[in-house]
């Protein structure tokens, strides 16, 4: 018996995407109250999905390959398959870029050109980026990673990156465990991070973003 494993509303509120434990992706037309598309998206449990801010694209992630896929939301047609293990993703606010956390790097992928435009190598204490979030202005990207046993890491850093240059402009250390999620305040001045240990921390990013 299949189970609904994840769901996401399009920002336009006209579409609802659901993924199940068998790897099937359903796109519902909310206004017409019907399934618009249903198709096999992954070979197994779909862990997460999200629409782009403009509602035109949809990303779905599965832990084993194909790991992540990008879809045209209205038609359900595939746009790209990312065969590498992708731990996290985030759409830029203007829907032009996707940030992908992969192994020892973060990739910035151009949606229109369908290609990677930047690879940002990660320091050893930030391997396996597990959480990503763009600032509301789109100029900055926050990342958080797994805590890696045996590396002597006491605090997992939350890192702030300049999207245009790929420069690491700040690192905030406070979580003793994996960083599970990240979110900017609507005005972009505060960054919230959630750790595996159940702690939420708030970081003032104004000194680094001219906020």
PyMOL commands that set and color helices and strands:
alter all, ss='L'
color gray80, all
select helices_A, chain A and resi 124-126+206-209
alter helices_A, ss='H'
color red, helices_A
select strands_A, chain A and resi 4-9+15-20+24-29+34-40+48-51+57-61+68-72+78-82+88-91+97-102+105-110+115-121+129-134+140-145+156-162+168-175+179-184+190-195+200-204
alter strands_A, ss='S'
color yellow, strands_A
deselect
rebuild
show_as cartoon
